[in-house]
Every structure is written in structure tokens, then in C-alpha cells.
């Protein structure tokens, strides 16, 4: 498992050179059970990785290697193509600003980040955070002030501010210190979430199989004790409960965090026969929408279809 995971993330930046949740406030209030069937197919997708909650029961999911975006509805159990991305883009982790109708997308091995308007489907902005081949922009979370992107190959985060009119501005770089800055793995920083006030970030570190808090002002990080998460990928945060998607482990671990975000207690391990290398998730009431990336079929993956699996959170 470890070797396969390392191979996956070592190859992705090379493929990109050659050729993705902060919970929306509306989604947290939803209360419904998963519809039948428990799988939502992304029609025409050639790969998959990221997902983000939108307004109500709406979600957005990405075609990893094509960069295209799908829009779906977990209540209806449907999805459809939504944004046809320009050639050369990727779509990894993603997050929405429901207030401003914006979708932020991490661009993976392109070392870029993208912003789309979810009303007009138009591209609003793009950012070149690093250099293709030496940076992998993996995930993003939107806070009140802007969006934070992770880089799996560099010990830093990138922040894109959003003004009161919903216009994204020039990005800035935050250098990390402490355990989250460890670059000894083939693939390091991955998923990211934020507390509601934006004063603390939580990042997943794939190389260490760990979760860390990050101070967005200083970049200082600290371990969350008790969070042992091999193969960790995307994460979801609601209150003091955190879900960690563990791709090649084919599971999602649910933790209860203490009041200081210094320790975690494992509450439940969520598994499903429908999981096939899940990577990211979004939360809708008591339902967790999990993306199947199917990296076990190859790189790029070669599955016949890609889907979102709905499970009890």
C-alpha cells in the first residue's frame, strides 16, 4: 500500500508537466438520508478527485486530469457536466464561497489555482503559485477572508484574499514551520480545513499519516495527538468532528477533536463495498459524499466510470 501511494503522487506531477472542503453553511443544516442508489455517476468523467459542497444539496466535483467540473445534487442523486475547463488544467481539491458564488480549484501538477463563478460558469481568476514539476497544488479551503491552498511538494501554503465584493486578489505565500513543514515523504501536505473564525487551519500530511494545526498568521504548526491516519487525503471539518479520507486504505476515519484542537479520539471507521480509492469528501447533514478516484486502475486511471458514493457520516 505504501509503495503504491508513493507511486501515485510521484507520477501525477510528471503527467501534468507532460500533458481537492470547507463546509458551506447551508449544507450543515440539511437533514436527509442518502437516496437510492448510493452512487452518483459523473457522466463522461475520465478521472475524479475533488468535491465541494455548494448551496443546499448541490455539490461540485472535478475531472482530475481534464480539469472539468461537474455539478450534482445529493438529494436527487444526479450529476451533470458544468464547466468545460481550458486545456492543460487539472482539478484536484476544491472549495466554495457560497456567499460570492465562487468555486476555488487546486490545479495539481500545473502548480496553479483557479477560480470559477458558479452562476455564470466563467473563469474569474487563475494563479501560478509555483513551478510545474516542483509544486503540486493539492487542496483548498475557503474562509471568510479568502482561500488557502496546500502544496504537497513545498512547505508552504498560498492565500488568495476575497474582498467584500467577492473579487479575488493577488496571492501571498505562507512558509510553514514545525511538523507540517516536513518534506521527507514523496507526497506531503494534502487536505486542508479551517475553523469557522479562520484563526486555525488543519492540514493533512500524507507522508506522515498525520493531522496538524497551522497558525495562518505565523505558519507555525503542531501535531494533533491521536490522529493516526495512514494514506490520508482530503479532510472534512464540522464543529469538533473531523472526517479523514484514507485513499488506499479504502476508508474514512471520523474523529472527535478536543476543545483546543490538540488531540483527537477515533469515533468510527467508515467503510463501504462501493469505495474504490476514495480521495475527498463533502458533508450534507448526516450524509457524506465521497469521491472514488480509482487510482488502483492505473495512472492516469482507466476505469469505465467515476462516481460519488453516499454513506452515513
N, C-alpha and C positions, 0 to 999 in steps of 0.2 A: 504493500500500500504506500509506504513512504516513497519508494523509488518511483512509483507511477505518478504520485502527486508532484514530485520534483520535476519529472519529465514534462508534465503538462505545462507547468509555469515557466520552465526554461525554454520551451518551444514557442509559446504564444508570442513573445516579443519578436522573435525571428520571423514568424509568419506575418506579423503585422508589418515589419520592415519590408519583407518581400512583397507583399501584395498591394454588479452594480448594486438603510432606508429610514429617513426619519418619518415616523408615522404621521399621516395627515390628521389634524384634529377631528375632522368629520368621521374618519374611518373608525376612530376609537370608540365612538358612540354606537356603532352598529351592533345589533344583536341578532344573529341568524345562524343557522346550521348550514353546513356545506350542502349545495344542491347535488342531485344525482344526474349524470355521473360525477365522480370526484376528480375528473381530469378535464382541463380546458385546453384544447389543442390550439397552438399558434399556427394558423393556416399559412402554409408556404414558407415557414421559417426554415433556414438552412443550419441554424445553430441557435443557442439560447444561453443566457447567463443571468441578467439582472431583472429586477422587478421593483416597482414603487407603487404605493397607494396614492390614488388621486381623490377626487371628490366622491363622497358616498361609497358605493361599491365598485367604483372604477379603479382599474389598475393599468399600469403601463409595463410592458416587458420588451426586451431588446433581442435582436438577432446579433449575436456576439461578433461574428466575423463580417457580416454585411453592414452592420451599424443601423439597420432599420428598426423602427419602433412599432409595436403593436399596442392597441388599446382593447381592454377587455372589461368584463363585468362579472364579479364573483357570484352575485346573486342570480344572474341569468345563466351563468356557465358558458359564456361566449367570448370570443376574441376576434379581432379583425386587423388587417394592416392599417397603420395610422400615419406614419411618417416614412417616406422613402428618402433615406439619408444619402448625401452625396457620396460618390465612390471614394473608397480609401478610408472610410471611417469605421470604427468599431463601437460596440455598445456593451459595456461591462456593467458595473453598478450604476444605479440611478436613484434620484430622489426628486420630489416635487415641492414647489412652493405653491400651495393651493391658493393662497391669498393673491398671488400675482399671476396665476395661470402659467407657471414656468416648469419645465422639466429639465433637470440637470443630469447629464450623462457622462460617465467616465469613459475615456477613449482608449484604455488599454495600452497596447504597444505603440500606438501613434504618439504617445506622451501628451495627448490633448484632452480637453474637456469641452463639452458642447452644451448649449442652452437652447431649448425649443419653446415656442409659445404653444400651449395646449389648446388654445382657441382657434388660432389661425394655422397651426401646424408648421409655421415658418421657423427657420433657424434665426435665433436672436443674436447669438454671440458664439465665438469659439476661442479657445485659449491654447497656447503652446506652452505647457508647463515645464517640459524637459526635452530631452533629446531622444528620439526614437532609437531603441536598442539599449539605452541605459536607464530609461524610466518606463514604468508600467503603471498607468493611472487606473486604479482598480475600483474604487468605490467613492461615493459622495453622500453627504448628509446636508440637508438644508436646516439652518437655524433662523432665528428672527432677523439676524443681521446679514446673513449670506450663506454660502455653501462651502463646505470643507471637503477636499479631495485627498485620497490617500495615494501614495506612490510605493509600490511593492519592491522597488529596487533602490530607493533612496530614503534616507532617514529624515523625511520632511513631509509636511502637509501643505496644501495650497488652498488659499482662501479667496473666494470671489464675493465681494460685497454686493448687496442689493439695496438700492436706495428706496425711499418712500414711494416712488413712482413705479417701482418694480423693474428698474433698469440695472442690469449687472455692470459693475465697474471693473477697473484693472485689478488683476490678482496680486496677492503678496504671498511670500513663502515663509513658512514657519519651520525652523530647524528644531528637531526633536533631541531630547537628552533622556538618559535613563534607559530602562529595558526596552521600551518601544523603538529605540533607535538601533537595536541590534540588526545587523545586516549579514549575519553569518549563514543564514539559510539561503536556499536558491530563490525562495519567494517569501517575503516578509510581511509588511503591512498589507492588510486586506480590508475587511469590512469596517464600517465606522457608523457610530450613532452619537447623539448628543442629548444631554438633559434638557428639559423644556426651557430653562432660562439660558441655555447655551454656554454656561460657565464651566462645564466639564464635558469633554469628549471621551468616548470609549472606543478603542480600536481593537480589532482582532489581528493577531500576529500568527500567520500560517506557519512560519518556520519554527516558532517556539510552541505552537499549540496553546496559546495563552491569550488573555484579555488584559488590556492596560487602560488606565485612565490617563488623559492628557490635559494639561492646563493650556487652553487656547491662547493665553497671554504670553506664557514663557516657553512652552514646548516641553516642560518637564513632565515625565511620565512615571507611573507607579503600577505595580502588578496588582491585579485583583485576585487575592488568595482564594484557592478552592476552585478556580475555573480552569479545569484541565480539559482542553478541547483540541485533541489531535485533528488535523485536517480541517481546521476552522476556516470558514469562508465568510459569507455575509452574516450580519447580526441584526436583530430587531430589539428595540427597547420600548417598553411601556411601563411607566412608573418605576418600580424597583424590580421588575421582572424582565429578564433578558433571554432571548432565544438565539442560540448559536448554531448555524447550519454547518454541518461537517461533511463535506462533499464525498470523498472516497470512503467515509465511514457509513454513508447512506443513512444519516440520522440527523435529527435536530435536538439539541440539549436545551432544556429550559431551566434557568437558574433564578433564584431569589437573591437580590443584592441587598447588602446591609445599608443602613442609612447614610453611611459615609462613602459608599462605593469602594470599599477596601476589601471586601470579601464576598464570596458567592457560595450559595448552597444549591446543589443539584436537586431539583424537584421532580424532573421527569425526562425520560429519553423518548422522543417521538420517532417511531419508525413506520414504514409503510411498504407493502409489496410493490407499490407504484413508484417508489423512489428509484431513480437511476442517475446517480451522481448529482444530488441537489446542490445548488450553489448559493442562492439568495432566497429571501422570503419577505412577504409583507403581511401585516396583520389587519384583519377585518373582524371586529368583535371577538368571537370565540373561534374564528376560523383563520388558519394560517395558510397562505397561498405560497407554495414552494415551487421554484423553477427547476426542472430537470435539464441539466446541461449535457448529460450523456457522453462525458469525456472518455468513458470506457470503450467507445466505438472508434476512437482514433483522434488525431489532431491534424487538421480540423475534424470534428466528429462527423460521422457518416450515417446517422440514424435516419429513418424514414420520416419521422415527425418529432416535434418538440412540444412540450406542454407544461402547464402549470398544474400542480397537484394540490388539491384542497384537503386539509386534515384538521382535526380538532386540535386547537392550540393548548 
